[in-house]
Amino acid sequence: MATLYTCPAKDVAPMMHPCGRAAKALRDGGHAFEIETVPGFKALPWTRKGRRDRIRELSGQEDAPVFVADDGTVVTGNRAIVAWARERPAGAA
């Protein structure tokens, strides 16, 4: 299943928070995904130190959100995830 890696805020505040905007766009596009939370916050960099290895391995950076589609495609950042979801609605042929 596809996975959306988010900060501890997960998918709350979809109009204000990047992780929430990414989750909303994926849901609006009909995409099924699970949420995996990565520790730490961007504004508090010491809270992330050594705790975001998984998304660094996937994307080469440690900012959330990061989306991994069913086919293994990795999309980094809320704007790119929103665009990806809009361009590829689930079930479209």
C-alpha positions as CSV (number, residue, x, y, z in Angstrom):
1,M,0.0,0.0,0.0
2,A,1.1,3.6,-0.6
3,T,2.5,5.5,2.3
4,L,2.5,9.1,3.3
5,Y,5.3,10.0,5.7
6,T,4.3,12.9,7.9
7,C,5.6,14.9,10.8
8,P,3.8,14.2,14.2
9,A,1.0,16.6,13.1
10,K,-0.1,13.8,10.7
11,D,-3.0,14.9,8.6
12,V,-4.6,17.6,10.8
13,A,-5.3,21.1,9.6
14,P,-5.4,20.3,5.9
15,M,-5.8,24.0,5.0
16,M,-2.8,25.2,7.0
17,H,-0.3,22.4,7.5
18,P,1.8,20.8,4.6
19,C,1.3,17.3,5.8
20,G,-2.5,17.8,6.0
21,R,-2.6,19.4,2.6
22,A,-0.8,16.4,1.1
23,A,-3.1,13.9,2.8
24,K,-6.3,15.9,1.7
25,A,-5.1,16.0,-1.9
26,L,-4.4,12.3,-1.9
27,R,-7.8,11.5,-0.4
28,D,-9.6,13.9,-2.8
29,G,-7.9,12.1,-5.6
30,G,-9.2,8.7,-4.3
31,H,-5.8,7.4,-3.4
32,A,-5.6,4.8,-0.6
33,F,-2.6,5.2,1.6
34,E,-1.4,4.6,5.1
35,I,0.2,7.3,7.3
36,E,3.6,6.8,8.9
37,T,4.8,9.4,11.3
38,V,8.4,10.4,11.4
39,P,9.6,12.1,14.6
40,G,10.7,15.7,15.0
41,F,9.7,19.1,13.8
42,K,11.3,21.4,11.1
43,A,11.2,24.4,13.5
44,L,13.1,22.4,16.1
45,P,15.8,20.7,14.1
46,W,17.4,19.0,17.1
47,T,14.2,17.0,17.5
48,R,14.8,15.3,14.1
49,K,18.5,14.5,14.4
50,G,19.0,10.9,13.4
51,R,15.3,10.2,13.6
52,R,14.3,10.6,10.0
53,D,16.6,8.1,8.4
54,R,13.8,6.3,6.5
55,I,12.6,9.3,4.6
56,R,16.2,10.4,3.9
57,E,16.8,6.9,2.4
58,L,13.7,7.3,0.2
59,S,14.0,10.9,-0.8
60,G,17.5,12.2,-0.1
61,Q,16.3,14.7,2.4
62,E,14.4,14.7,5.7
63,D,11.5,17.1,5.3
64,A,8.0,15.8,5.5
65,P,5.7,15.1,3.8
66,V,7.0,12.3,1.6
67,F,4.7,10.1,-0.4
68,V,5.6,6.7,-1.7
69,A,3.1,5.4,-4.3
70,D,2.2,1.8,-4.9
71,D,4.6,1.6,-7.8
72,G,7.5,2.9,-5.7
73,T,7.4,6.5,-7.0
74,V,8.6,8.9,-4.4
75,V,7.1,12.4,-4.3
76,T,8.6,14.9,-1.9
77,G,7.0,18.0,-0.5
78,N,3.4,19.0,-0.2
79,R,3.1,21.0,-3.4
80,A,4.6,18.1,-5.4
81,I,2.3,15.6,-3.7
82,V,-0.8,17.8,-4.4
83,A,0.2,18.1,-8.0
84,W,0.9,14.4,-8.3
85,A,-2.5,13.5,-6.8
86,R,-4.4,15.9,-9.1
87,E,-2.6,14.7,-12.2
88,R,-3.2,11.0,-11.3
89,P,-6.7,10.5,-9.8
90,A,-7.2,6.9,-8.7
91,G,-9.1,4.8,-11.1
92,A,-8.3,7.1,-14.1
93,A,-7.3,5.1,-17.2
